[in-house]
Amino acid sequence: MKTYLISILLIIGSLSACTKDDSKNNDNNKHEIPIEIEKPDVPIKPIQMWIDAHANLSRFADKKNITTYMEKMKATGFNEIYVDVKPGIGYALYDSDILPQLRKWGDITVDRDWDYLAFWIEEAERLDMSVIASLSVMGYGYTKTKEGLIYDDNKWDGKTQMEMSDNNPYNIVDMRDQTNVDAAMLNPSLPEVQTFVVSIIEEIATKYPKLKGICLDYCRWYGGNYGFGDATISAFESYSGLTVANKNDIITSTGAIGPLYKNWIEFRTMTITNLITNIRTKVKTVNPKLELHFWASAHWSSRYGVGQNWASKKFKPSVSSVYTSNYNKTGFADQIDVFSLGAYAENIWKVENPGSDWTVENFVTSYTEYIMDDCKVYGSIGTYAYGNKPSAVSDGVYLCLKNTDGLMIFEISHVINNNQWNAIKEGIERVYK
């Protein structure tokens, strides 16, 4: 009996020792896997500033100002910049063999003897930042003063977008003759226009191998009533196999949707998607590592009118008077690396504008339904909408950076004029500190 009791006690002691040893091991393991992971001190997502060409033409006429503001951006928390190098006037702010240099715009004249884009890249490299060259893809003339490439040569006659004014098929107006538009835009349905546009982007990609990316802006039809010239109608008929007996079969005389409207929408949108696909092929041929970015309004359900289906091809809207059964095939999210999601809204939070799509919060929390992981998405805000309201700026920055893969601020002149630097920095720090 005594022997039996001793055996039991030895077993219990052994088990107790094992338990204590295991406990020590478990304690050690707990310390190896931290329970709370500290947020990084330095932002790891791309935080970008947009440098508009027109608004800053005189501001960045000399290198000193570029250096000053690059250092200011770096101190605020920016690590990337979009530099507008081919704005809507159609001239170049880079060393181009195709386009004339941009030296005059309205009453502003700038004469540089140095490469504008190259210097931004040089300063960015010094500060461990990156540069994405942006361009107005279809814009080639400033209509208010009749300046720009399409006014310099009659070879552009018939190659700009035409508006069906007042829904009247007999009142077709060339954009070049209008003054209430952002830019005179070329017609993307013309093969020669697509070839020309791709050549501009190829030149930038080739000449500036240190660029991180190229961003496409104004890659669209100008508006729902544009594209009604004979050449576009002919291209639509070839694409769809339909005949346009009367342009009011597309949009009626009262502005309503005609029987050919949804086919027209598919054609116009596929035209833009094909152009983006051609651009991507060329960019990746020149430099496979060069990113292709695209800016567009975050309000997907209104983009059909300008031909921008930035969704995934996997996203299929219900067939309607606007969408054909094939509309999903026009999606181009898989053709870009980064979508700059234009969450441009006066209201920041949903509670400020209940029941409306138009809030920054809604835009940066609903895009995944459309993109479906086909590309990265950076939320962007137009800070001009918030003026001297630092809390709104900070909230917008915070929402974009928290809910998307990065942030873009449009644009530096508004930040400077409204002194929004501290508000932007505060919004960044709310995410990372």
Helices and strands as residue ranges (DSSP letters): H 2-32, E 47-51, H 63-76, E 80-86, E 104-105, E 108-109, H 116-126, E 130-136, H 149-152, G 154-156, E 162-164, G 165-167, E 172-174, G 175-177, H 191-207, E 213-217, H 230-240, G 247-249, H 261-286, E 291-297, G 300-306, G 327-330, G 333-335, E 338-342, G 350-352, H 360-366, H 368-371, E 376-382, G 383-385, H 390-403, E 406-410, H 412-417, H 421-432
